[in-house]
Amino acid sequence: MLDALESRFRSVVPNVDFCSLRFFEQREQMLSVRQDVPQPAWQSDDVGAMVTVIHKGGLGYAATSHLSAGGLRQAVDQAVQWAQRTAGRGVTDFSKVPMPHPVGEYASPEERPWERVPLEEKIELLRRECSRLKVAPQIVDWEAALWQRRIETLYLTNQGGRVHQRFSMMLPHLGATANDKAITQSRKLGGRGRCRQGGFEVLEQVGFFNEAPRIGEEAVQLLSAPNCPTGKMDLVLAPDQMILQIHESIGHPLEYDRILGDERNFAGTSFVTFDMFGKYRYGSDLLNITYDPSRPEELATYGYDDDGLAAKKEFLIKDGILMRGLGGVTSQARSGCPGVANSRACGWNPPGW
């Protein structure tokens, strides 16, 4: 199928400065058992492609779920029209953005693919772990679930670029809610901190088979726990809270689209300015933050972003000093500052940012 898609794209590529096609296919399935009762299985398939055109400084894009030669030709024509309309009228002269034409591939490590595990085994596993969450009468709601996502992408450019990537993601869930009169408390399996790329083997890696009783017991303990004390003290953050802390305190402020002002009407701006990079003290000497999509076990690991930029480890903050921000090839060209390969879309019909 991908070879045929590439052939169709090559046959409709227009005579422009730059043209790319980003094919995206996502298949998801979720199984869950709640209060010891299996819930209806949920499944989703989503397939389509995005065409991007840059010509004479203008940028245009169009998405389609019709992957025939005719469907791709129509998307190309629409993208060309938008590029013509925006030429000379935008904030950015896209002819000055050095778009890459990469050749490469990436695939998630996967020892035991989701599809090879019998459905009966998955349901029985969820039944067992769900029942182990109910550790006391105070537990009023409890659930075990497995969410599996498989994504395949193909990125093609008019100058021979071709990147094929395959992702297999496992997102396990255990949760218990306890209640005592007017007090309700919940505990879960570490949020996104327990999600990984890989197959069924991920469940053992993240302790899925051992955590249910602890989660239930902690939910009950929270009912009588005293309020958090005030004062200055050492703090140990759970993985999901650490992810959130870094995301909000470091991730958002370092986004180039916020610093450039593109996000001001949607999500706000940032206190960071481009002259801070290389000298601004963001934290103590102990603070080191990397953008590292090379780690095979991480949920967000990939080989190339959606603009074809090769992903590699970079220090955002080193020894407390701000080194670089979060911006892909376009943001780097606009700002004149180094960034990272983080231009990524959440499907086939939005562009990557």
C-alpha positions in Angstrom: 0.0 0.0 0.0 2.8 2.5 0.9 4.6 1.8 -2.3 1.5 2.5 -4.3 0.8 5.7 -2.3 4.4 6.9 -3.0 3.9 6.2 -6.7 0.7 8.2 -6.8 2.3 11.1 -4.9 5.3 11.2 -7.3 2.9 11.3 -10.2 1.0 14.4 -9.0 3.9 16.4 -7.5 3.6 20.0 -8.8 6.4 22.2 -10.1 7.0 24.2 -6.9 9.9 25.0 -4.5 8.8 22.3 -2.0 6.1 19.7 -1.7 5.6 17.0 0.9 3.1 14.3 1.7 2.6 13.0 5.3 0.6 9.8 5.4 -0.8 8.9 8.8 -2.6 5.7 9.9 -3.7 5.2 13.5 -5.4 2.1 15.0 -6.5 2.1 18.6 -8.1 -0.4 20.9 -9.2 -0.2 24.5 -10.3 -3.0 26.8 -11.4 -2.4 30.4 -13.0 -4.1 33.4 -14.8 -1.8 35.8 -16.1 -3.0 39.2 -15.4 -6.5 38.0 -17.6 -6.2 34.9 -16.0 -6.2 31.4 -16.9 -3.0 29.6 -17.7 -2.8 25.8 -14.5 -2.8 23.8 -13.6 0.4 22.0 -11.7 0.5 18.7 -10.8 3.3 16.3 -9.2 3.4 12.8 -8.1 6.8 11.3 -6.3 7.1 8.0 -5.4 10.0 5.8 -2.7 12.3 4.4 -1.5 15.9 4.5 0.0 17.7 1.5 2.2 20.8 2.2 3.4 23.1 -0.6 5.9 26.0 -0.3 6.3 28.2 -3.4 7.6 31.8 -3.9 7.5 32.4 -0.2 3.9 31.2 0.3 2.7 28.2 2.3 -0.3 26.0 1.7 -1.6 22.7 2.9 -4.6 20.4 2.4 -5.6 17.1 3.9 -7.5 14.2 2.4 -8.7 10.8 3.4 -9.1 9.9 -0.3 -5.7 8.3 -1.0 -6.4 7.6 -4.7 -4.4 9.5 -7.4 -7.5 11.7 -7.9 -7.8 12.4 -4.2 -4.1 13.3 -3.8 -4.2 15.5 -6.9 -7.1 17.5 -5.5 -5.3 18.0 -2.2 -2.1 19.1 -4.1 -4.2 21.6 -6.1 -5.7 23.0 -3.0 -2.3 23.3 -1.3 -0.9 25.1 -4.3 -3.8 27.5 -4.4 -3.2 28.4 -0.7 0.5 28.8 -1.3 -0.2 31.2 -4.1 -2.7 33.2 -1.9 -0.3 33.5 1.0 2.8 34.4 -1.0 4.0 37.9 0.0 1.2 38.2 2.5 2.5 36.3 5.5 4.7 37.1 8.5 7.2 34.5 7.3 8.9 34.1 3.9 8.8 30.4 3.7 11.2 30.3 0.8 13.9 31.1 3.4 13.1 28.0 5.5 15.6 25.1 4.7 13.1 22.2 4.5 14.9 18.9 4.9 14.6 15.9 2.5 15.5 13.0 4.8 15.7 9.3 4.1 15.3 7.0 7.0 13.0 4.9 9.2 12.1 4.2 12.8 10.2 1.4 14.5 9.2 0.9 18.1 10.9 -2.0 20.0 8.3 -4.7 20.3 8.8 -8.2 21.8 5.2 -9.4 22.0 2.8 -7.6 19.7 -0.6 -6.7 21.0 -2.4 -8.5 18.1 -0.7 -11.8 19.0 -2.1 -11.9 22.5 -5.5 -13.7 22.6 -8.4 -11.6 23.6 -9.3 -14.1 26.3 -5.9 -13.6 27.9 -6.3 -9.9 27.9 -9.8 -9.9 29.4 -8.7 -12.5 32.1 -5.7 -10.3 33.0 -8.0 -7.3 33.4 -10.5 -9.2 35.5 -7.8 -10.4 37.8 -6.1 -7.0 38.3 -9.5 -5.2 38.7 -10.6 -7.6 41.5 -7.3 -6.9 43.3 -8.1 -3.2 43.5 -11.1 -3.8 45.8 -9.1 -4.1 49.0 -11.7 -2.7 51.4 -15.4 -1.8 51.6 -14.5 1.9 51.3 -13.5 1.3 47.6 -16.5 2.4 45.7 -15.1 2.4 42.1 -12.3 0.5 40.6 -11.1 -0.2 37.1 -8.3 -1.9 35.1 -7.8 -1.0 31.4 -5.4 -1.5 28.5 -5.2 1.1 25.7 -3.1 0.1 22.7 -2.2 2.5 19.9 -0.5 1.6 16.7 0.6 4.4 14.3 2.3 4.2 10.9 3.5 7.2 9.0 5.2 7.8 5.6 6.8 11.2 4.9 7.7 12.0 1.3 9.1 15.1 -0.4 9.5 16.3 -3.9 13.3 16.0 -3.8 13.5 12.3 -2.8 12.8 12.5 0.9 11.3 9.3 2.3 10.8 8.5 6.0 8.8 5.5 7.2 8.0 5.2 10.9 6.0 2.6 12.9 4.9 3.2 16.5 3.4 0.7 19.0 2.2 2.3 22.3 0.9 0.7 25.4 -1.0 2.8 27.9 -2.0 0.7 30.9 -4.4 1.9 33.6 -5.3 0.9 37.2 -7.5 3.1 39.3 -9.4 3.0 42.6 -11.7 5.5 44.3 -12.4 5.3 48.0 -15.2 7.1 49.9 -16.0 7.8 53.6 -19.0 10.1 54.0 -18.1 13.5 52.5 -14.5 12.5 51.7 -13.5 10.9 48.3 -10.0 10.0 47.3 -8.5 8.3 44.2 -5.2 6.7 43.3 -4.0 5.6 39.8 -1.1 3.8 38.2 1.2 6.8 37.8 -0.5 8.4 34.8 1.6 8.9 31.6 4.7 7.9 33.7 3.8 4.2 33.1 3.1 4.4 29.4 5.7 3.1 27.0 6.4 2.2 23.4 6.4 -1.6 22.9 4.2 -4.6 23.0 2.6 -6.6 25.8 6.0 -6.8 27.6 5.5 -3.2 28.7 3.1 -4.4 31.4 5.8 -6.2 33.2 8.2 -3.3 32.7 5.9 -0.9 34.5 4.8 -3.2 37.3 1.2 -3.6 36.1 1.0 -7.1 37.7 2.0 -5.8 41.2 0.4 -2.5 41.7 -3.3 -3.1 42.1 -3.3 -3.8 45.9 -1.1 -0.8 46.7 -3.3 1.5 44.6 -6.4 0.4 46.5 -4.7 0.6 49.9 -3.4 4.1 49.3 -6.8 5.3 48.2 -8.2 4.1 51.5 -5.3 5.6 53.5 -5.9 9.0 51.9 -9.4 9.1 53.5 -7.8 9.7 56.9 -4.5 11.3 55.9 -3.8 14.8 57.4 -3.6 17.8 55.2 -0.2 18.6 53.7 2.0 20.5 56.0 3.2 24.0 55.2 6.8 25.1 55.3 10.1 24.5 53.4 11.1 20.9 53.0 12.4 18.3 50.6 9.8 17.0 48.2 9.7 13.7 46.3 7.4 13.9 43.2 5.7 10.8 41.7 6.3 10.3 38.0 3.0 11.7 36.8 3.4 14.9 38.9 7.0 15.3 37.8 5.9 15.1 34.2 3.3 17.8 34.8 5.7 20.0 36.6 8.3 19.9 33.8 5.6 20.3 31.2 4.2 23.4 32.8 7.3 25.1 34.3 9.7 24.4 31.5 7.9 22.9 28.5 5.4 25.7 27.8 7.7 28.6 28.4 10.3 27.3 26.0 7.9 26.8 23.1 9.1 29.0 20.2 5.5 29.6 19.0 4.7 31.3 22.3 8.0 33.3 22.3 7.4 34.4 18.7 3.8 35.5 19.7 1.9 33.0 17.5 0.1 31.5 20.5 -0.9 34.8 22.3 -4.5 34.5 21.3 -4.8 30.8 22.1 -2.7 29.8 25.1 -0.7 32.9 26.1 2.9 33.9 25.6 6.1 33.3 27.6 8.4 35.2 29.9 11.3 33.8 27.9 13.0 35.9 25.2 15.4 34.8 22.6 18.3 36.8 24.1 18.1 34.5 27.2 19.4 31.4 25.5 22.9 30.6 26.5 23.1 32.7 29.6 19.8 32.8 31.6 19.8 30.9 34.9 16.7 28.8 34.9 17.5 26.9 38.1 20.3 25.6 40.3 23.5 23.8 39.0 21.7 20.5 39.6 19.0 21.3 37.0 19.6 19.4 33.7 16.7 19.0 31.2 17.1 17.2 27.9 14.9 16.8 24.9 15.7 13.2 24.1 13.6 11.3 21.6 16.3 8.6 21.2 15.3 6.6 24.3 13.5 3.5 22.9 11.2 3.0 25.9 9.7 6.5 26.0 6.1 7.2 24.7 7.2 10.2 22.6 10.3 8.5 21.0 10.6 8.9 17.2 13.3 9.1 14.5 12.0 12.2 12.6 9.5 14.9 13.3 6.6 15.7 10.9 8.7 18.2 8.9 11.4 15.6 8.3 13.9 16.9 10.8 16.0 14.2 12.4 15.4 13.8 16.1 18.4 13.7 18.4 19.2 14.4 22.1 19.7 18.1 22.9 20.1 19.9 26.2 17.4 22.5 26.9 18.9 23.4 30.3 22.4 22.4 31.3 23.8 23.0 34.8 20.9 25.4 35.3 21.6 27.5 32.2 18.9 27.8 29.5 20.5 26.5 26.3 17.7 26.2 23.6 14.0 26.1 23.2 11.3 23.9 21.6 11.0 24.8 17.9 11.2 22.9 14.7 12.7 23.8 11.4 10.4 26.8 10.7 10.6 28.3 14.1 14.4 27.9 14.1 14.6 29.8 10.8 12.3 32.6 12.1 14.0 33.0 15.4 17.6 32.5 14.4 18.1 30.2 17.4 18.7 26.5 17.6 15.8 24.3 18.4 14.8 20.6 18.3 12.9 18.3 16.0 9.5 18.7 17.7 7.2 19.7 14.8 4.5 17.0 15.2 0.9 16.7 14.3 -1.8 14.8 16.3 -3.3 13.3 13.2 -3.4 13.4 9.4 -5.6 16.5 9.0 -3.8 19.1 11.2 -0.3 20.5 10.2 2.7 19.9 12.5 3.7 22.6 14.9 
